[in-house]
């Protein structure tokens, strides 16, 4: 699943069947084996993906999900944040006006982007 998201970030378009199968398989896996934090992060990411979010919101939720997975896989005290993770793939993260605030508190980022999370409506 992480590799699938990596491909999407790298602007590679996986086949729709592959995308659906990977998401379905991972959703089953994370709901059984994932921590509460990982399940919530995956839920928020997927629900946002269905609700046409601004790119900054989707990137933020993706980063939150990967950080939650990192905690589950043996780094519970990880100190990395969204920019540490996204900065490995986005070369102008700190200059890009749309992504500069990706690590703000989520509610503040949503207000700034003019987007309402569907799970809060």
Jmol script that loads the backbone (N, CA, C; Angstrom):
load data "model"
ATOM      1  N   UNK A   1       0.827  -1.187   0.000  1.00  0.00           N
ATOM      2  CA  UNK A   1       0.000   0.000   0.000  1.00  0.00           C
ATOM      3  C   UNK A   1       0.867   1.245   0.000  1.00  0.00           C
ATOM      4  N   UNK A   2       1.903   1.252   0.823  1.00  0.00           N
ATOM      5  CA  UNK A   2       2.807   2.404   0.868  1.00  0.00           C
ATOM      6  C   UNK A   2       3.441   2.600  -0.500  1.00  0.00           C
ATOM      7  N   UNK A   3       3.829   1.505  -1.153  1.00  0.00           N
ATOM      8  CA  UNK A   3       4.417   1.615  -2.494  1.00  0.00           C
ATOM      9  C   UNK A   3       3.411   2.155  -3.498  1.00  0.00           C
ATOM     10  N   UNK A   4       2.164   1.778  -3.355  1.00  0.00           N
ATOM     11  CA  UNK A   4       1.125   2.293  -4.245  1.00  0.00           C
ATOM     12  C   UNK A   4       0.995   3.804  -4.076  1.00  0.00           C
ATOM     13  N   UNK A   5       0.978   4.274  -2.833  1.00  0.00           N
ATOM     14  CA  UNK A   5       0.902   5.715  -2.595  1.00  0.00           C
ATOM     15  C   UNK A   5       2.158   6.419  -3.099  1.00  0.00           C
ATOM     16  N   UNK A   6       3.299   5.770  -2.959  1.00  0.00           N
ATOM     17  CA  UNK A   6       4.540   6.345  -3.484  1.00  0.00           C
ATOM     18  C   UNK A   6       4.425   6.553  -4.988  1.00  0.00           C
ATOM     19  N   UNK A   7       3.895   5.568  -5.681  1.00  0.00           N
ATOM     20  CA  UNK A   7       3.727   5.694  -7.131  1.00  0.00           C
ATOM     21  C   UNK A   7       2.804   6.853  -7.485  1.00  0.00           C
ATOM     22  N   UNK A   8       1.753   7.025  -6.703  1.00  0.00           N
ATOM     23  CA  UNK A   8       0.833   8.132  -6.962  1.00  0.00           C
ATOM     24  C   UNK A   8       1.534   9.461  -6.727  1.00  0.00           C
ATOM     25  N   UNK A   9       2.300   9.559  -5.646  1.00  0.00           N
ATOM     26  CA  UNK A   9       3.058  10.791  -5.380  1.00  0.00           C
ATOM     27  C   UNK A   9       4.059  11.072  -6.489  1.00  0.00           C
ATOM     28  N   UNK A  10       4.651  10.016  -7.026  1.00  0.00           N
ATOM     29  CA  UNK A  10       5.623  10.164  -8.115  1.00  0.00           C
ATOM     30  C   UNK A  10       4.941  10.368  -9.462  1.00  0.00           C
ATOM     31  N   UNK A  11       3.626  10.529  -9.433  1.00  0.00           N
ATOM     32  CA  UNK A  11       2.800  10.796 -10.614  1.00  0.00           C
ATOM     33  C   UNK A  11       2.726   9.619 -11.581  1.00  0.00           C
ATOM     34  N   UNK A  12       2.964   8.411 -11.062  1.00  0.00           N
ATOM     35  CA  UNK A  12       2.722   7.210 -11.862  1.00  0.00           C
ATOM     36  C   UNK A  12       1.278   6.816 -11.617  1.00  0.00           C
ATOM     37  N   UNK A  13       0.570   6.512 -12.655  1.00  0.00           N
ATOM     38  CA  UNK A  13      -0.842   6.161 -12.529  1.00  0.00           C
ATOM     39  C   UNK A  13      -1.008   4.644 -12.538  1.00  0.00           C
ATOM     40  N   UNK A  14      -1.231   4.056 -11.361  1.00  0.00           N
ATOM     41  CA  UNK A  14      -1.481   2.606 -11.357  1.00  0.00           C
ATOM     42  C   UNK A  14      -2.822   2.313 -12.023  1.00  0.00           C
ATOM     43  N   UNK A  15      -2.948   1.122 -12.557  1.00  0.00           N
ATOM     44  CA  UNK A  15      -4.217   0.714 -13.166  1.00  0.00           C
ATOM     45  C   UNK A  15      -5.308   0.759 -12.100  1.00  0.00           C
ATOM     46  N   UNK A  16      -6.511   1.145 -12.505  1.00  0.00           N
ATOM     47  CA  UNK A  16      -7.609   1.288 -11.539  1.00  0.00           C
ATOM     48  C   UNK A  16      -7.893  -0.020 -10.806  1.00  0.00           C
ATOM     49  N   UNK A  17      -7.839  -1.149 -11.509  1.00  0.00           N
ATOM     50  CA  UNK A  17      -8.070  -2.443 -10.855  1.00  0.00           C
ATOM     51  C   UNK A  17      -7.016  -2.710  -9.786  1.00  0.00           C
ATOM     52  N   UNK A  18      -5.764  -2.397 -10.103  1.00  0.00           N
ATOM     53  CA  UNK A  18      -4.678  -2.586  -9.141  1.00  0.00           C
ATOM     54  C   UNK A  18      -4.885  -1.678  -7.930  1.00  0.00           C
ATOM     55  N   UNK A  19      -5.274  -0.452  -8.182  1.00  0.00           N
ATOM     56  CA  UNK A  19      -5.509   0.506  -7.107  1.00  0.00           C
ATOM     57  C   UNK A  19      -6.618   0.016  -6.174  1.00  0.00           C
ATOM     58  N   UNK A  20      -7.745  -0.375  -6.744  1.00  0.00           N
ATOM     59  CA  UNK A  20      -8.875  -0.847  -5.932  1.00  0.00           C
ATOM     60  C   UNK A  20      -8.512  -2.105  -5.139  1.00  0.00           C
ATOM     61  N   UNK A  21      -7.835  -3.042  -5.784  1.00  0.00           N
ATOM     62  CA  UNK A  21      -7.466  -4.287  -5.101  1.00  0.00           C
ATOM     63  C   UNK A  21      -6.501  -4.011  -3.951  1.00  0.00           C
ATOM     64  N   UNK A  22      -5.522  -3.151  -4.186  1.00  0.00           N
ATOM     65  CA  UNK A  22      -4.553  -2.826  -3.134  1.00  0.00           C
ATOM     66  C   UNK A  22      -5.220  -2.133  -1.960  1.00  0.00           C
ATOM     67  N   UNK A  23      -6.094  -1.188  -2.248  1.00  0.00           N
ATOM     68  CA  UNK A  23      -6.781  -0.465  -1.176  1.00  0.00           C
ATOM     69  C   UNK A  23      -7.675  -1.410  -0.387  1.00  0.00           C
ATOM     70  N   UNK A  24      -8.406  -2.266  -1.067  1.00  0.00           N
ATOM     71  CA  UNK A  24      -9.290  -3.209  -0.392  1.00  0.00           C
ATOM     72  C   UNK A  24      -8.506  -4.167   0.497  1.00  0.00           C
ATOM     73  N   UNK A  25      -7.426  -4.704  -0.035  1.00  0.00           N
ATOM     74  CA  UNK A  25      -6.604  -5.634   0.740  1.00  0.00           C
ATOM     75  C   UNK A  25      -6.009  -4.933   1.952  1.00  0.00           C
ATOM     76  N   UNK A  26      -5.498  -3.723   1.737  1.00  0.00           N
ATOM     77  CA  UNK A  26      -4.879  -3.011   2.848  1.00  0.00           C
ATOM     78  C   UNK A  26      -5.908  -2.608   3.898  1.00  0.00           C
ATOM     79  N   UNK A  27      -7.101  -2.186   3.475  1.00  0.00           N
ATOM     80  CA  UNK A  27      -8.147  -1.798   4.424  1.00  0.00           C
ATOM     81  C   UNK A  27      -8.485  -2.965   5.349  1.00  0.00           C
ATOM     82  N   UNK A  28      -8.530  -4.163   4.800  1.00  0.00           N
ATOM     83  CA  UNK A  28      -8.782  -5.347   5.618  1.00  0.00           C
ATOM     84  C   UNK A  28      -7.636  -5.564   6.595  1.00  0.00           C
ATOM     85  N   UNK A  29      -6.418  -5.474   6.097  1.00  0.00           N
ATOM     86  CA  UNK A  29      -5.232  -5.700   6.925  1.00  0.00           C
ATOM     87  C   UNK A  29      -5.149  -4.679   8.053  1.00  0.00           C
ATOM     88  N   UNK A  30      -5.279  -3.385   7.717  1.00  0.00           N
ATOM     89  CA  UNK A  30      -5.104  -2.344   8.736  1.00  0.00           C
ATOM     90  C   UNK A  30      -6.218  -2.385   9.770  1.00  0.00           C
ATOM     91  N   UNK A  31      -7.425  -2.760   9.361  1.00  0.00           N
ATOM     92  CA  UNK A  31      -8.523  -2.794  10.334  1.00  0.00           C
ATOM     93  C   UNK A  31      -8.340  -3.905  11.363  1.00  0.00           C
ATOM     94  N   UNK A  32      -7.600  -4.944  11.011  1.00  0.00           N
ATOM     95  CA  UNK A  32      -7.354  -6.050  11.940  1.00  0.00           C
ATOM     96  C   UNK A  32      -6.070  -5.839  12.737  1.00  0.00           C
ATOM     97  N   UNK A  33      -4.991  -5.466  12.069  1.00  0.00           N
ATOM     98  CA  UNK A  33      -3.681  -5.407  12.707  1.00  0.00           C
ATOM     99  C   UNK A  33      -3.218  -4.008  13.086  1.00  0.00           C
ATOM    100  N   UNK A  34      -3.814  -2.983  12.529  1.00  0.00           N
ATOM    101  CA  UNK A  34      -3.356  -1.624  12.797  1.00  0.00           C
ATOM    102  C   UNK A  34      -3.802  -1.116  14.156  1.00  0.00           C
ATOM    103  N   UNK A  35      -3.011  -0.204  14.690  1.00  0.00           N
ATOM    104  CA  UNK A  35      -3.398   0.455  15.939  1.00  0.00           C
ATOM    105  C   UNK A  35      -4.592   1.363  15.672  1.00  0.00           C
ATOM    106  N   UNK A  36      -5.185   1.847  16.740  1.00  0.00           N
ATOM    107  CA  UNK A  36      -6.292   2.792  16.584  1.00  0.00           C
ATOM    108  C   UNK A  36      -5.847   4.011  15.775  1.00  0.00           C
ATOM    109  N   UNK A  37      -4.622   4.487  16.043  1.00  0.00           N
ATOM    110  CA  UNK A  37      -4.112   5.651  15.322  1.00  0.00           C
ATOM    111  C   UNK A  37      -3.951   5.388  13.835  1.00  0.00           C
ATOM    112  N   UNK A  38      -3.468   4.202  13.478  1.00  0.00           N
ATOM    113  CA  UNK A  38      -3.289   3.863  12.062  1.00  0.00           C
ATOM    114  C   UNK A  38      -4.636   3.698  11.364  1.00  0.00           C
ATOM    115  N   UNK A  39      -5.597   3.069  12.038  1.00  0.00           N
ATOM    116  CA  UNK A  39      -6.930   2.899  11.448  1.00  0.00           C
ATOM    117  C   UNK A  39      -7.567   4.264  11.218  1.00  0.00           C
ATOM    118  N   UNK A  40      -7.485   5.148  12.206  1.00  0.00           N
ATOM    119  CA  UNK A  40      -8.061   6.481  12.072  1.00  0.00           C
ATOM    120  C   UNK A  40      -7.375   7.262  10.949  1.00  0.00           C
ATOM    121  N   UNK A  41      -6.053   7.192  10.890  1.00  0.00           N
ATOM    122  CA  UNK A  41      -5.322   7.924   9.850  1.00  0.00           C
ATOM    123  C   UNK A  41      -5.685   7.407   8.459  1.00  0.00           C
ATOM    124  N   UNK A  42      -5.811   6.088   8.307  1.00  0.00           N
ATOM    125  CA  UNK A  42      -6.188   5.532   7.008  1.00  0.00           C
ATOM    126  C   UNK A  42      -7.623   5.923   6.663  1.00  0.00           C
ATOM    127  N   UNK A  43      -8.510   5.854   7.627  1.00  0.00           N
ATOM    128  CA  UNK A  43      -9.902   6.275   7.426  1.00  0.00           C
ATOM    129  C   UNK A  43      -9.960   7.722   6.944  1.00  0.00           C
ATOM    130  N   UNK A  44      -9.273   8.605   7.649  1.00  0.00           N
ATOM    131  CA  UNK A  44      -9.310  10.024   7.296  1.00  0.00           C
ATOM    132  C   UNK A  44      -8.754  10.253   5.895  1.00  0.00           C
ATOM    133  N   UNK A  45      -7.655   9.572   5.575  1.00  0.00           N
ATOM    134  CA  UNK A  45      -7.065   9.707   4.244  1.00  0.00           C
ATOM    135  C   UNK A  45      -8.041   9.242   3.166  1.00  0.00           C
ATOM    136  N   UNK A  46      -8.640   8.081   3.358  1.00  0.00           N
ATOM    137  CA  UNK A  46      -9.550   7.549   2.344  1.00  0.00           C
ATOM    138  C   UNK A  46     -10.810   8.399   2.208  1.00  0.00           C
ATOM    139  N   UNK A  47     -11.388   8.821   3.326  1.00  0.00           N
ATOM    140  CA  UNK A  47     -12.587   9.651   3.248  1.00  0.00           C
ATOM    141  C   UNK A  47     -12.285  10.978   2.565  1.00  0.00           C
ATOM    142  N   UNK A  48     -11.130  11.537   2.839  1.00  0.00           N
ATOM    143  CA  UNK A  48     -10.735  12.780   2.164  1.00  0.00           C
ATOM    144  C   UNK A  48     -10.561  12.537   0.672  1.00  0.00           C
ATOM    145  N   UNK A  49      -9.956  11.419   0.312  1.00  0.00           N
ATOM    146  CA  UNK A  49      -9.722  11.124  -1.107  1.00  0.00           C
ATOM    147  C   UNK A  49     -11.029  11.067  -1.887  1.00  0.00           C
ATOM    148  N   UNK A  50     -12.104  10.637  -1.243  1.00  0.00           N
ATOM    149  CA  UNK A  50     -13.411  10.572  -1.904  1.00  0.00           C
ATOM    150  C   UNK A  50     -14.104  11.934  -1.971  1.00  0.00           C
ATOM    151  N   UNK A  51     -13.568  12.944  -1.259  1.00  0.00           N
ATOM    152  CA  UNK A  51     -14.247  14.236  -1.117  1.00  0.00           C
ATOM    153  C   UNK A  51     -13.517  15.379  -1.819  1.00  0.00           C
ATOM    154  N   UNK A  52     -12.701  15.067  -2.803  1.00  0.00           N
ATOM    155  CA  UNK A  52     -12.020  16.073  -3.614  1.00  0.00           C
ATOM    156  C   UNK A  52     -11.322  17.148  -2.776  1.00  0.00           C
ATOM    157  N   UNK A  53     -10.362  16.747  -1.938  1.00  0.00           N
ATOM    158  CA  UNK A  53      -9.693  17.716  -1.076  1.00  0.00           C
ATOM    159  C   UNK A  53      -8.642  18.522  -1.837  1.00  0.00           C
ATOM    160  N   UNK A  54      -8.259  19.677  -1.310  1.00  0.00           N
ATOM    161  CA  UNK A  54      -7.115  20.383  -1.875  1.00  0.00           C
ATOM    162  C   UNK A  54      -5.861  19.508  -1.719  1.00  0.00           C
ATOM    163  N   UNK A  55      -4.899  19.644  -2.613  1.00  0.00           N
ATOM    164  CA  UNK A  55      -3.689  18.816  -2.523  1.00  0.00           C
ATOM    165  C   UNK A  55      -2.989  18.884  -1.169  1.00  0.00           C
ATOM    166  N   UNK A  56      -2.952  20.046  -0.542  1.00  0.00           N
ATOM    167  CA  UNK A  56      -2.278  20.168   0.756  1.00  0.00           C
ATOM    168  C   UNK A  56      -2.941  19.284   1.807  1.00  0.00           C
ATOM    169  N   UNK A  57      -4.247  19.170   1.761  1.00  0.00           N
ATOM    170  CA  UNK A  57      -4.976  18.327   2.716  1.00  0.00           C
ATOM    171  C   UNK A  57      -4.662  16.859   2.463  1.00  0.00           C
ATOM    172  N   UNK A  58      -4.711  16.445   1.208  1.00  0.00           N
ATOM    173  CA  UNK A  58      -4.444  15.042   0.886  1.00  0.00           C
ATOM    174  C   UNK A  58      -3.010  14.665   1.244  1.00  0.00           C
ATOM    175  N   UNK A  59      -2.064  15.546   0.950  1.00  0.00           N
ATOM    176  CA  UNK A  59      -0.658  15.278   1.304  1.00  0.00           C
ATOM    177  C   UNK A  59      -0.509  15.165   2.817  1.00  0.00           C
ATOM    178  N   UNK A  60      -1.158  16.043   3.539  1.00  0.00           N
ATOM    179  CA  UNK A  60      -1.079  16.033   5.001  1.00  0.00           C
ATOM    180  C   UNK A  60      -1.619  14.717   5.551  1.00  0.00           C
ATOM    181  N   UNK A  61      -2.791  14.315   5.073  1.00  0.00           N
ATOM    182  CA  UNK A  61      -3.397  13.085   5.582  1.00  0.00           C
ATOM    183  C   UNK A  61      -2.586  11.853   5.193  1.00  0.00           C
ATOM    184  N   UNK A  62      -1.983  11.887   4.013  1.00  0.00           N
ATOM    185  CA  UNK A  62      -1.098  10.791   3.608  1.00  0.00           C
ATOM    186  C   UNK A  62       0.095  10.713   4.556  1.00  0.00           C
ATOM    187  N   UNK A  63       0.694  11.856   4.840  1.00  0.00           N
ATOM    188  CA  UNK A  63       1.835  11.882   5.754  1.00  0.00           C
ATOM    189  C   UNK A  63       1.423  11.403   7.145  1.00  0.00           C
ATOM    190  N   UNK A  64       0.260  11.839   7.616  1.00  0.00           N
ATOM    191  CA  UNK A  64      -0.228  11.380   8.925  1.00  0.00           C
ATOM    192  C   UNK A  64      -0.375   9.859   8.948  1.00  0.00           C
ATOM    193  N   UNK A  65      -0.879   9.305   7.859  1.00  0.00           N
ATOM    194  CA  UNK A  65      -1.053   7.856   7.766  1.00  0.00           C
ATOM    195  C   UNK A  65       0.298   7.131   7.812  1.00  0.00           C
ATOM    196  N   UNK A  66       1.266   7.612   7.053  1.00  0.00           N
ATOM    197  CA  UNK A  66       2.577   6.953   7.034  1.00  0.00           C
ATOM    198  C   UNK A  66       3.253   7.068   8.398  1.00  0.00           C
ATOM    199  N   UNK A  67       3.111   8.201   9.048  1.00  0.00           N
ATOM    200  CA  UNK A  67       3.693   8.364  10.380  1.00  0.00           C
ATOM    201  C   UNK A  67       3.024   7.404  11.366  1.00  0.00           C
ATOM    202  N   UNK A  68       1.713   7.233  11.268  1.00  0.00           N
ATOM    203  CA  UNK A  68       1.009   6.266  12.128  1.00  0.00           C
ATOM    204  C   UNK A  68       1.496   4.845  11.849  1.00  0.00           C
ATOM    205  N   UNK A  69       1.702   4.518  10.584  1.00  0.00           N
ATOM    206  CA  UNK A  69       2.218   3.189  10.227  1.00  0.00           C
ATOM    207  C   UNK A  69       3.624   3.006  10.784  1.00  0.00           C
ATOM    208  N   UNK A  70       4.426   4.045  10.713  1.00  0.00           N
ATOM    209  CA  UNK A  70       5.787   4.002  11.255  1.00  0.00           C
ATOM    210  C   UNK A  70       5.751   3.701  12.759  1.00  0.00           C
ATOM    211  N   UNK A  71       4.831   4.336  13.453  1.00  0.00           N
ATOM    212  CA  UNK A  71       4.695   4.074  14.893  1.00  0.00           C
ATOM    213  C   UNK A  71       4.326   2.611  15.140  1.00  0.00           C
ATOM    214  N   UNK A  72       3.426   2.089  14.325  1.00  0.00           N
ATOM    215  CA  UNK A  72       2.996   0.694  14.476  1.00  0.00           C
ATOM    216  C   UNK A  72       4.119  -0.293  14.196  1.00  0.00           C
ATOM    217  N   UNK A  73       5.030   0.072  13.337  1.00  0.00           N
ATOM    218  CA  UNK A  73       6.048  -0.875  12.881  1.00  0.00           C
ATOM    219  C   UNK A  73       7.331  -0.810  13.698  1.00  0.00           C
ATOM    220  N   UNK A  74       7.288  -0.181  14.864  1.00  0.00           N
ATOM    221  CA  UNK A  74       8.446  -0.250  15.733  1.00  0.00           C
ATOM    222  C   UNK A  74       9.059   1.070  16.138  1.00  0.00           C
ATOM    223  N   UNK A  75       8.459   2.184  15.767  1.00  0.00           N
ATOM    224  CA  UNK A  75       8.990   3.486  16.158  1.00  0.00           C
ATOM    225  C   UNK A  75       7.898   4.294  16.855  1.00  0.00           C
ATOM    226  N   UNK A  76       7.405   3.816  18.003  1.00  0.00           N
ATOM    227  CA  UNK A  76       6.276   4.484  18.653  1.00  0.00           C
ATOM    228  C   UNK A  76       6.589   5.898  19.118  1.00  0.00           C
ATOM    229  N   UNK A  77       7.847   6.200  19.346  1.00  0.00           N
ATOM    230  CA  UNK A  77       8.231   7.534  19.813  1.00  0.00           C
ATOM    231  C   UNK A  77       8.793   8.399  18.696  1.00  0.00           C
ATOM    232  N   UNK A  78       8.457   8.082  17.451  1.00  0.00           N
ATOM    233  CA  UNK A  78       9.005   8.834  16.328  1.00  0.00           C
ATOM    234  C   UNK A  78       8.772  10.330  16.504  1.00  0.00           C
ATOM    235  N   UNK A  79       9.746  11.111  16.114  1.00  0.00           N
ATOM    236  CA  UNK A  79       9.648  12.567  16.238  1.00  0.00           C
ATOM    237  C   UNK A  79       9.548  13.237  14.872  1.00  0.00           C
ATOM    238  N   UNK A  80       9.458  12.450  13.800  1.00  0.00           N
ATOM    239  CA  UNK A  80       9.339  13.088  12.495  1.00  0.00           C
ATOM    240  C   UNK A  80       7.945  13.683  12.355  1.00  0.00           C
ATOM    241  N   UNK A  81       7.860  14.722  11.530  1.00  0.00           N
ATOM    242  CA  UNK A  81       6.554  15.315  11.279  1.00  0.00           C
ATOM    243  C   UNK A  81       6.246  15.229   9.789  1.00  0.00           C
ATOM    244  N   UNK A  82       5.166  15.833   9.379  1.00  0.00           N
ATOM    245  CA  UNK A  82       4.702  15.732   7.999  1.00  0.00           C
ATOM    246  C   UNK A  82       5.749  16.252   7.012  1.00  0.00           C
ATOM    247  N   UNK A  83       6.392  17.357   7.348  1.00  0.00           N
ATOM    248  CA  UNK A  83       7.380  17.920   6.418  1.00  0.00           C
ATOM    249  C   UNK A  83       8.609  17.029   6.285  1.00  0.00           C
ATOM    250  N   UNK A  84       9.011  16.366   7.358  1.00  0.00           N
ATOM    251  CA  UNK A  84      10.143  15.436   7.251  1.00  0.00           C
ATOM    252  C   UNK A  84       9.825  14.350   6.234  1.00  0.00           C
ATOM    253  N   UNK A  85       8.619  13.830   6.321  1.00  0.00           N
ATOM    254  CA  UNK A  85       8.230  12.756   5.419  1.00  0.00           C
ATOM    255  C   UNK A  85       8.034  13.260   3.993  1.00  0.00           C
ATOM    256  N   UNK A  86       7.242  14.311   3.819  1.00  0.00           N
ATOM    257  CA  UNK A  86       6.944  14.811   2.470  1.00  0.00           C
ATOM    258  C   UNK A  86       8.173  15.406   1.794  1.00  0.00           C
ATOM    259  N   UNK A  87       9.079  15.974   2.580  1.00  0.00           N
ATOM    260  CA  UNK A  87      10.278  16.592   2.018  1.00  0.00           C
ATOM    261  C   UNK A  87      11.208  15.615   1.320  1.00  0.00           C
ATOM    262  N   UNK A  88      11.031  14.335   1.569  1.00  0.00           N
ATOM    263  CA  UNK A  88      11.841  13.334   0.862  1.00  0.00           C
ATOM    264  C   UNK A  88      11.387  13.160  -0.578  1.00  0.00           C
ATOM    265  N   UNK A  89      10.170  13.585  -0.896  1.00  0.00           N
ATOM    266  CA  UNK A  89       9.608  13.390  -2.236  1.00  0.00           C
ATOM    267  C   UNK A  89       9.285  14.688  -2.956  1.00  0.00           C
ATOM    268  N   UNK A  90       9.094  15.760  -2.216  1.00  0.00           N
ATOM    269  CA  UNK A  90       8.691  17.030  -2.827  1.00  0.00           C
ATOM    270  C   UNK A  90       9.832  18.017  -2.649  1.00  0.00           C
ATOM    271  N   UNK A  91      10.515  18.333  -3.749  1.00  0.00           N
ATOM    272  CA  UNK A  91      11.738  19.124  -3.637  1.00  0.00           C
ATOM    273  C   UNK A  91      11.504  20.588  -3.278  1.00  0.00           C
ATOM    274  N   UNK A  92      10.336  21.146  -3.560  1.00  0.00           N
ATOM    275  CA  UNK A  92      10.081  22.552  -3.235  1.00  0.00           C
ATOM    276  C   UNK A  92       9.065  22.701  -2.105  1.00  0.00           C
ATOM    277  N   UNK A  93       9.025  21.737  -1.219  1.00  0.00           N
ATOM    278  CA  UNK A  93       8.051  21.726  -0.130  1.00  0.00           C
ATOM    279  C   UNK A  93       8.074  23.015   0.682  1.00  0.00           C
ATOM    280  N   UNK A  94       9.262  23.528   0.976  1.00  0.00           N
ATOM    281  CA  UNK A  94       9.381  24.697   1.849  1.00  0.00           C
ATOM    282  C   UNK A  94       9.141  26.009   1.113  1.00  0.00           C
ATOM    283  N   UNK A  95       9.182  25.993  -0.208  1.00  0.00           N
ATOM    284  CA  UNK A  95       8.927  27.196  -0.986  1.00  0.00           C
ATOM    285  C   UNK A  95       7.531  27.212  -1.600  1.00  0.00           C
ATOM    286  N   UNK A  96       6.946  26.065  -1.787  1.00  0.00           N
ATOM    287  CA  UNK A  96       5.661  25.976  -2.478  1.00  0.00           C
ATOM    288  C   UNK A  96       4.566  26.595  -1.614  1.00  0.00           C
ATOM    289  N   UNK A  97       3.884  27.629  -2.125  1.00  0.00           N
ATOM    290  CA  UNK A  97       2.880  28.312  -1.298  1.00  0.00           C
ATOM    291  C   UNK A  97       1.734  27.399  -0.850  1.00  0.00           C
ATOM    292  N   UNK A  98       1.419  26.404  -1.634  1.00  0.00           N
ATOM    293  CA  UNK A  98       0.313  25.514  -1.297  1.00  0.00           C
ATOM    294  C   UNK A  98       0.695  24.522  -0.191  1.00  0.00           C
ATOM    295  N   UNK A  99       1.966  24.181  -0.075  1.00  0.00           N
ATOM    296  CA  UNK A  99       2.385  23.131   0.853  1.00  0.00           C
ATOM    297  C   UNK A  99       3.136  23.639   2.078  1.00  0.00           C
ATOM    298  N   UNK A 100       3.465  24.918   2.096  1.00  0.00           N
ATOM    299  CA  UNK A 100       4.243  25.464   3.213  1.00  0.00           C
ATOM    300  C   UNK A 100       3.603  25.203   4.575  1.00  0.00           C
ATOM    301  N   UNK A 101       2.293  25.205   4.623  1.00  0.00           N
ATOM    302  CA  UNK A 101       1.600  25.093   5.912  1.00  0.00           C
ATOM    303  C   UNK A 101       1.049  23.689   6.181  1.00  0.00           C
ATOM    304  N   UNK A 102       1.576  22.691   5.494  1.00  0.00           N
ATOM    305  CA  UNK A 102       1.053  21.323   5.599  1.00  0.00           C
ATOM    306  C   UNK A 102       1.199  20.739   7.012  1.00  0.00           C
ATOM    307  N   UNK A 103       2.083  21.310   7.816  1.00  0.00           N
ATOM    308  CA  UNK A 103       2.280  20.784   9.166  1.00  0.00           C
ATOM    309  C   UNK A 103       1.570  21.600  10.250  1.00  0.00           C
ATOM    310  N   UNK A 104       0.728  22.539   9.840  1.00  0.00           N
ATOM    311  CA  UNK A 104      -0.078  23.276  10.820  1.00  0.00           C
ATOM    312  C   UNK A 104      -1.067  22.313  11.465  1.00  0.00           C
ATOM    313  N   UNK A 105      -1.642  22.703  12.614  1.00  0.00           N
ATOM    314  CA  UNK A 105      -2.717  21.868  13.168  1.00  0.00           C
ATOM    315  C   UNK A 105      -3.783  21.629  12.100  1.00  0.00           C
ATOM    316  N   UNK A 106      -4.313  20.410  12.064  1.00  0.00           N
ATOM    317  CA  UNK A 106      -5.197  20.010  10.970  1.00  0.00           C
ATOM    318  C   UNK A 106      -6.397  20.936  10.805  1.00  0.00           C
ATOM    319  N   UNK A 107      -7.035  21.320  11.898  1.00  0.00           N
ATOM    320  CA  UNK A 107      -8.199  22.209  11.783  1.00  0.00           C
ATOM    321  C   UNK A 107      -7.816  23.551  11.172  1.00  0.00           C
ATOM    322  N   UNK A 108      -6.671  24.053  11.544  1.00  0.00           N
ATOM    323  CA  UNK A 108      -6.187  25.322  10.985  1.00  0.00           C
ATOM    324  C   UNK A 108      -5.898  25.176   9.493  1.00  0.00           C
ATOM    325  N   UNK A 109      -5.274  24.077   9.112  1.00  0.00           N
ATOM    326  CA  UNK A 109      -4.997  23.821   7.698  1.00  0.00           C
ATOM    327  C   UNK A 109      -6.300  23.736   6.906  1.00  0.00           C
ATOM    328  N   UNK A 110      -7.292  23.059   7.453  1.00  0.00           N
ATOM    329  CA  UNK A 110      -8.587  22.951   6.767  1.00  0.00           C
ATOM    330  C   UNK A 110      -9.222  24.325   6.578  1.00  0.00           C
ATOM    331  N   UNK A 111      -9.191  25.159   7.613  1.00  0.00           N
ATOM    332  CA  UNK A 111      -9.746  26.516   7.487  1.00  0.00           C
ATOM    333  C   UNK A 111      -9.002  27.304   6.422  1.00  0.00           C
ATOM    334  N   UNK A 112      -7.682  27.210   6.461  1.00  0.00           N
ATOM    335  CA  UNK A 112      -6.852  27.924   5.491  1.00  0.00           C
ATOM    336  C   UNK A 112      -7.155  27.480   4.063  1.00  0.00           C
ATOM    337  N   UNK A 113      -7.400  26.188   3.891  1.00  0.00           N
ATOM    338  CA  UNK A 113      -7.655  25.631   2.560  1.00  0.00           C
ATOM    339  C   UNK A 113      -9.131  25.716   2.162  1.00  0.00           C
ATOM    340  N   UNK A 114      -9.991  26.135   3.086  1.00  0.00           N
ATOM    341  CA  UNK A 114     -11.420  26.233   2.789  1.00  0.00           C
ATOM    342  C   UNK A 114     -12.072  24.881   2.554  1.00  0.00           C
ATOM    343  N   UNK A 115     -11.679  23.892   3.345  1.00  0.00           N
ATOM    344  CA  UNK A 115     -12.167  22.523   3.152  1.00  0.00           C
ATOM    345  C   UNK A 115     -12.706  21.990   4.471  1.00  0.00           C
ATOM    346  N   UNK A 116     -13.828  21.307   4.414  1.00  0.00           N
ATOM    347  CA  UNK A 116     -14.428  20.691   5.599  1.00  0.00           C
ATOM    348  C   UNK A 116     -14.309  19.180   5.508  1.00  0.00           C
ATOM    349  N   UNK A 117     -13.671  18.541   6.489  1.00  0.00           N
ATOM    350  CA  UNK A 117     -13.554  17.084   6.465  1.00  0.00           C
ATOM    351  C   UNK A 117     -14.933  16.430   6.477  1.00  0.00           C
ATOM    352  N   UNK A 118     -15.172  15.470   5.604  1.00  0.00           N
ATOM    353  CA  UNK A 118     -16.496  14.834   5.542  1.00  0.00           C
ATOM    354  C   UNK A 118     -16.871  14.107   6.826  1.00  0.00           C
ATOM    355  N   UNK A 119     -15.898  13.650   7.612  1.00  0.00           N
ATOM    356  CA  UNK A 119     -16.205  12.928   8.844  1.00  0.00           C
ATOM    357  C   UNK A 119     -16.614  13.879   9.969  1.00  0.00           C
ATOM    358  N   UNK A 120     -16.591  15.169   9.721  1.00  0.00           N
ATOM    359  CA  UNK A 120     -17.009  16.141  10.744  1.00  0.00           C
ATOM    360  C   UNK A 120     -18.293  16.863  10.358  1.00  0.00           C
ATOM    361  N   UNK A 121     -18.963  16.402   9.343  1.00  0.00           N
ATOM    362  CA  UNK A 121     -20.181  17.090   8.901  1.00  0.00           C
ATOM    363  C   UNK A 121     -21.410  16.438   9.454  1.00  0.00           C
TER     364      UNK A 121
END
end "model"
wireframe off; spacefill off
backbone 0.3
color backbone group
